């Protein structure tokens, strides 16, 4: 019974098709690794910080993420709500 199952299962596998898929996956993995390792042009971000506490926390978190995660240089301009919102729009 085990011999019959093994032979019938191995006869249904198209080895050429499996090898093509495996080769494609390996090539895709190398390509993704290559492009992930390329250097990205340095970014510069200018954030406007409002004069209320929750906005200060969000600006601080955004600054850390941009500097540590994306290697961006971040400038923060402190100001009150009306002038900062006017500058955005």
N, C-alpha and C positions, 0 to 999 in steps of 0.2 A: 504494500500500500504506500509506504513512504517513498520507495523507489519510483513508483508510478507518478506520484505527485511531483517529485523533483524533476523527473524527465518532462512531464507535461508543462510545468512552469518554466523550465529553461528553454523549451522549444518555442514558447510564445514571446520571448524577449528578442527584440531586434537590436543586436549588439552595435551595429553601425549607428543607429539612431541614438542610442544611449551615449555612445562615445562622442557624437556631435554635440549633444546637449551638455555633456560634461566639459568638453573643450570650450564651448560657448560660455559656460559659467566661469571657468578659470580665466578666460580672456576678459570677461566683464569685470571680474574681481581685480585683475591687474590694472585695468583701465580706471576703475573707480579709485583705486589706491593711488595711482599716478596723479589723477586730477585733484584728489583731496590733499595731496602733498604740495601742490603748487602754491607759490606765494601770491597773495592778493595785495593789490595796491593799498597802501595805508589809508585809513579813513580818518576824517576829522568831523566831529559832531559838536554842534552848539546847542545846548539845552537852556530853556528858560525856566527858572525856578520861581514859583509863586510864593506868597508870603503866608501860607498856611501850612500847618504841620504835616498833614497827610501828603501834600504835594512835595514837601521836602523829603519825605521818606521815599516816595516814588522816584524822585530825581536821583537820590543817592543810590537806590537799587539799580536804576538804569545806567548810572555812571559806572558802577562796578561791573555790570554785565558787559557794557561796551568796551571798557578798558581791559578787563581780564579775559573775557571770552572772545572778543573780536579784535583786540589790539588796536583800538581806536584811541585817538587823542580827543578828550572831551573837555569842552569849555562850558562852564555853567554861569549864566547871568542871573543874578538875583534881582527880583523886582516885585512890584505889586501886581495884582491881577489885571487891571485894566491896561496898563502899558504893554505887558507881556502878551495878552490876547490880541491887542492891536497889532503888534509886531508879527504875530503868527498869520494874521489875515491881511 
